[in-house]
Amino acid sequence: MDFSRTVLVTGGAGFIGSHLVCSLVHRHPEWRIINLDNLDYCCSPKSLESIENRTNYTFIRGDVCNSRLVNHIFNSENIDIIFHLAARTHVEASFESPSAFQRVNVDGTRVLLGAAHQARHQPQRFIYISTDEVYGPSLDEVFDESSPVRPSNPYAATKAAAEYLVRSYWDQYKFPIIITRSNNIYGPRQYTEKVIPRFLTLLQMNKKCTIQGTLPKSRHFLFVSDAINAFLLVLEKGIVGEIYNVGTSCEIPIVQLARELVRMIKSVPESEVNDWLEFVPDRPRVDLRYPIKCEKLQHLGWRAEVSWAEGIRQTVKWYRDNPDFWSDISEDQQPIRGESENTATISPST
Ligand SMILES: NC(=O)c1ccc[n+]([C@@H]2O[C@H](COP(=O)([O-])OP(=O)(O)OC[C@H]3O[C@@H](n4cnc5c(N)ncnc54)[C@H](O)[C@@H]3O)[C@@H](O)[C@H]2O)c1
């Protein structure tokens, strides 16, 4: 069968990647979707069960840092579009093993960019999925796309470094890149190290929500389908060389989030809600909030459509209906122990 476009998604077995791949495969049977992912500990092949037999879908298990493999993909397939999501993503783990983050997030991006740029068949778009964390934290200033980049943790620093590499291909070669910077994305199938699934999983095990520190930390939460719609809109209408914030006004203090989830999962009287919270020590410096403006994306026609009430309802329902989804990840997908570069332990994070 002839396909009108070939799309390569890296990290397509992860939380956002699997939603993106499933949307592309279902919405565009006339496109071929190739998913390159090394199936790291944070993803499950079950996320892709609904599309695994579709004729327009191909999975390649491999490392985005493997230049032979990545060059081979670009030399043997006519890749038109790249969505680059493959990354190490857990902030707390990035303090423990920054070089692993540098390898995947920076070197992986360099390898992918080089192969895409050298490919015989020139890609039309290279979309790099970045994060609001590259701005660093802010109490009052609301960041737009021209705000300075001041990452304050190793994860964000590697995402920012990768962004600079991506932008250099635009500056030097007019290679058609676009960068998105999104708020925290949540929804079904997110691995349990991230804050919403972590709280839900703890509560389902009759354990308390562990909240790091007592500072008034909050996050902006965007439902995953709204993020996917933003990425697909940027593909069709985004201007090459540009950066687009993907944001939401839905800012939730982490303590309020925990209380809300306790009410939904435990149905306890209001007087007992706080009994399900436990405050644990935090890093000396934490990023309290990351406010961003996304007018540029709104001018392309994007609006977040899923309210917090609806998004969290769907998310809680999914974790209720799938309590074992993450409990049986295979041995070779467990986090690699012993790769730590210091003796800190991983603590749950946002
Ligand atoms: N989750 C969020 O709130 C959020 C917000 C903004 C931006 N992002 C960005 O979106 C992207 C996806 O995030 P996510 O939350 O889905 O993360 P995730 O951790 O769920 O998924 C990451 C995926 O990358 C894959 N991967 C890791 N190393 C790889 C390698 N060397 N080669 C190939 N694949 C590899 C993993 O197997 C996994 O499938 C990341 O680039 C992240 O920085 C995430």
The ligand as a Gaussian input file, in Angstrom:
#p B3LYP/6-31G(d) Opt

LIG

0 1
 N        5.100000      14.375000      30.738000
 C        5.138000      15.692000      30.721000
 O        4.484000      16.335000      31.542000
 C        5.948000      16.422000      29.673000
 C        5.787000      17.816000      29.572000
 C        6.523000      18.497000      28.580000
 C        7.377000      17.797000      27.742000
 N        7.527000      16.449000      27.878000
 C        8.443000      15.758000      26.945000
 O        7.669000      14.838000      26.195000
 C        8.471000      13.694000      25.879000
 C        7.753000      12.428000      26.329000
 O        7.497000      12.515000      27.732000
 P        6.698000      11.372000      28.511000
 O        6.115000      11.986000      29.702000
 O        5.851000      10.623000      27.555000
 O        7.924000      10.480000      28.960000
 P        8.035000       8.932000      29.213000
 O        9.162000       8.810000      30.185000
 O        6.728000       8.322000      29.526000
 O        8.479000       8.363000      27.784000
 C        9.768000       8.494000      27.267000
 C        9.912000       7.457000      26.178000
 O       11.234000       7.568000      25.629000
 C       11.741000       6.254000      25.465000
 N       13.216000       6.305000      25.503000
 C       13.997000       6.646000      26.548000
 N       15.277000       6.539000      26.193000
 C       15.300000       6.163000      24.891000
 C       16.333000       5.874000      23.977000
 N       17.641000       5.974000      24.330000
 N       16.017000       5.496000      22.717000
 C       14.703000       5.374000      22.360000
 N       13.685000       5.611000      23.188000
 C       13.987000       5.997000      24.451000
 C       11.192000       5.476000      26.645000
 O       11.240000       4.072000      26.432000
 C        9.775000       6.022000      26.689000
 O        8.930000       5.276000      25.843000
 C        9.818000      13.896000      26.559000
 O       10.721000      14.379000      25.602000
 C        9.526000      14.951000      27.626000
 O       10.665000      15.735000      27.883000
 C        6.833000      15.745000      28.821000

